[in-house]
Amino acid sequence: MARCTVQGCEKDVAANGMCTMHYKRVRKHGDPFYIAVKTPPSQKRHGASWVDGKATPEYSAWSSMKARCENPRARNYKWYGARGIAICDRWRDFANFLADMGARPSPHHSIDRYPNNDGNYEPGNCRWATVVDQGRNRRSNHLVTWQGEEMTVTEAAARAGANIVLVRSRMKRGWPIERAVS
């Protein structure tokens, strides 16, 4: 079977010497290489949500945050919106969110509600955090007071240089944290 006449295309011919994709582009736009890049309304206002047809990491974090708090069909809604976690009125506008949070420090950071993990998404209760930081800010963490400071069992074991598996095992048996990490 014949190949598409558009340079670099190896697909089979559908019509007029072109594959289906290139033929449709010529019929609709007059150019076999036409690619539509939709610019969202937010990009037209502040230019920080989309770059080269892709959402910025900050915009993706903001839109995901909105979905999990406001969309009952979102996968994580039951752990956010259904629990009453909301987004402050100021952050309903992406430009305000970006002004308050700033740019994401690295690809390893995502948005985290800190210091109040049960609080809303709002200035003063959010930060850019790594996976490790977020892991230490989970509702399921077991907090202990060791050397006069409240921390997770994992943090106490790390500071004491103890094996975390051994420390957890000792604590399950009822040992106090001071003895478990020694």
C-alpha positions as CSV (number, residue, x, y, z in Angstrom):
1,M,0.0,0.0,0.0
2,A,1.1,3.6,-0.7
3,R,2.5,5.8,2.0
4,C,1.4,9.4,2.9
5,T,3.1,12.0,0.7
6,V,3.7,14.4,3.7
7,Q,7.4,14.4,4.5
8,G,8.2,12.3,7.6
9,C,4.9,10.5,7.7
10,E,4.9,6.7,7.3
11,K,1.1,6.1,7.5
12,D,-0.9,4.5,4.8
13,V,-2.7,6.7,2.2
14,A,-6.4,7.4,2.9
15,A,-7.2,10.1,0.3
16,N,-5.4,12.5,-2.1
17,G,-2.1,10.9,-1.3
18,M,-2.3,11.6,2.4
19,C,-3.0,9.7,5.6
20,T,-6.3,10.4,7.4
21,M,-4.8,12.8,9.9
22,H,-3.0,15.0,7.3
23,Y,-6.0,14.9,4.9
24,K,-8.4,16.1,7.6
25,R,-5.9,18.9,8.5
26,V,-5.7,20.1,4.9
27,R,-9.5,20.0,4.5
28,K,-10.2,21.9,7.7
29,H,-7.2,24.3,7.9
30,G,-5.5,24.2,4.5
31,D,-2.2,23.0,6.1
32,P,-1.2,19.3,6.8
33,F,1.0,20.4,9.7
34,Y,-1.7,22.6,11.5
35,I,-1.9,21.9,15.2
36,A,-4.4,23.8,17.3
37,V,-3.2,25.0,20.6
38,K,-6.0,26.2,22.8
39,T,-5.2,29.0,25.1
40,P,-7.4,29.0,28.2
41,P,-9.0,32.3,29.4
42,S,-6.7,32.4,32.5
43,Q,-3.6,32.4,30.2
44,K,-4.9,35.5,28.4
45,R,-5.2,37.3,31.8
46,H,-1.9,36.6,33.5
47,G,0.1,34.3,31.3
48,A,1.2,32.0,34.1
49,S,-1.1,29.0,33.7
50,W,0.0,27.6,30.3
51,V,3.3,27.5,28.6
52,D,3.8,26.0,25.1
53,G,0.3,24.4,25.3
54,K,1.0,22.7,28.6
55,A,-0.2,23.6,32.1
56,T,2.4,24.9,34.4
57,P,3.1,22.9,37.6
58,E,1.6,25.6,39.7
59,Y,-1.6,25.7,37.6
60,S,-1.8,21.9,37.7
61,A,-1.5,21.9,41.5
62,W,-4.2,24.6,41.8
63,S,-6.6,22.9,39.5
64,S,-6.1,19.5,41.2
65,M,-6.6,21.3,44.6
66,K,-9.9,22.7,43.3
67,A,-11.1,19.4,42.0
68,R,-10.4,17.4,45.1
69,C,-12.2,20.0,47.3
70,E,-15.1,20.9,45.0
71,N,-15.9,18.1,42.6
72,P,-17.7,15.1,44.1
73,R,-16.7,13.0,41.1
74,A,-13.0,13.6,41.7
75,R,-11.0,10.5,42.8
76,N,-9.8,12.1,46.1
77,Y,-12.9,14.1,46.9
78,K,-13.8,11.8,49.9
79,W,-10.6,12.8,51.7
80,Y,-10.9,16.5,51.0
81,G,-14.2,18.1,50.0
82,A,-16.3,15.4,51.7
83,R,-14.4,16.0,55.0
84,G,-15.2,19.8,54.8
85,I,-11.8,20.9,53.5
86,A,-12.3,24.0,51.3
87,I,-10.4,26.6,49.4
88,C,-10.5,30.2,50.6
89,D,-12.3,32.7,48.4
90,R,-9.0,34.5,47.5
91,W,-7.6,31.3,46.0
92,R,-10.5,30.7,43.7
93,D,-8.5,33.0,41.3
94,F,-5.3,31.3,40.1
95,A,-3.4,34.7,40.0
96,N,-4.0,35.2,43.7
97,F,-3.0,31.6,44.5
98,L,0.3,32.1,42.5
99,A,0.9,35.5,44.2
100,D,0.6,33.9,47.7
101,M,2.4,30.6,47.1
102,G,5.0,31.6,44.5
103,A,6.6,29.3,42.0
104,R,7.1,25.7,42.9
105,P,10.7,25.4,44.2
106,S,11.5,22.2,42.3
107,P,9.8,19.3,40.5
108,H,9.9,17.4,43.8
109,H,7.6,19.8,45.5
110,S,3.8,19.8,45.7
111,I,1.2,21.7,47.7
112,D,0.8,20.7,51.4
113,R,-1.5,22.0,54.1
114,Y,0.8,22.8,57.0
115,P,0.8,23.3,60.0
116,N,-2.9,22.2,60.1
117,N,-3.4,19.2,58.0
118,D,-7.2,19.3,58.7
119,G,-7.4,23.0,57.8
120,N,-8.5,24.6,54.5
121,Y,-6.3,25.6,51.6
122,E,-5.5,29.2,52.4
123,P,-2.5,31.5,52.9
124,G,-0.8,30.7,56.1
125,N,-1.8,27.0,56.0
126,C,-0.1,25.9,52.8
127,R,3.4,25.4,51.6
128,W,5.4,23.7,48.8
129,A,6.7,20.4,50.3
130,T,8.6,17.3,49.3
131,V,7.1,13.8,49.5
132,V,9.1,13.3,52.7
133,D,7.8,16.5,54.3
134,Q,4.2,15.5,53.4
135,G,4.7,12.0,54.7
136,R,5.5,13.5,58.1
137,N,2.3,15.6,57.9
138,R,-0.2,12.8,57.5
139,R,-3.3,12.3,59.7
140,S,-2.3,8.6,60.2
141,N,1.1,9.5,61.8
142,H,1.8,8.4,65.4
143,L,3.1,11.5,67.2
144,V,5.3,11.2,70.3
145,T,7.0,13.7,72.6
146,W,10.7,12.9,72.7
147,Q,13.3,15.2,74.3
148,G,10.6,17.8,74.9
149,E,9.6,18.0,71.3
150,E,6.5,16.6,69.5
151,M,7.5,14.6,66.4
152,T,6.6,11.4,64.4
153,V,8.0,8.1,65.5
154,T,10.0,8.0,62.3
155,E,11.6,11.4,63.1
156,A,12.5,10.3,66.7
157,A,14.1,7.1,65.4
158,A,16.1,9.0,62.8
159,R,17.3,11.5,65.3
160,A,18.3,8.8,67.7
161,G,20.0,6.8,65.0
162,A,17.7,3.8,65.7
163,N,16.2,1.3,63.3
164,I,12.6,2.4,62.7
165,V,11.3,-1.1,62.4
166,L,12.8,-2.0,65.8
167,V,11.4,1.2,67.4
168,R,7.9,0.5,66.0
169,S,8.0,-3.1,67.2
170,R,9.1,-2.0,70.7
171,M,6.3,0.6,70.8
172,K,3.7,-1.9,69.8
173,R,4.8,-3.9,72.8
174,G,4.1,-0.9,75.1
175,W,7.6,0.5,75.5
176,P,7.9,4.3,76.1
177,I,9.5,6.2,73.3
178,E,12.7,7.0,75.3
179,R,13.4,3.3,75.9
180,A,12.2,2.3,72.3
181,V,14.8,4.5,70.6
182,S,17.7,3.6,72.8
